[in-house]
Amino acid sequence: MAKKKKKTEPHVLKKPKRTHRQTIVFNDTEMSVITNFCSKYKITKKTKFFRETIISTILQKLEEDHPKLF
């Protein structure tokens, strides 16, 4: 009987563990806007949405403020 070869999983990059917690407080109007936006665009994971939005805004701002040579 031939031995079966074990399938090896391709190298998977480990995601960095999130250990730093931040809290955001919204007023009623802001929360209503967020809820309506998420329901309109079928966003189910608000945490992921907030994280991606904040990081993309920061990266965009850093790119705009990057010093130019000429």
Secondary structure, DSSP 8 states (H G I E B T S, - for coil): ---------------------------HHHHHHHHHHHHHTT---HHHHHHHHHHHHHHHHHHHTS----
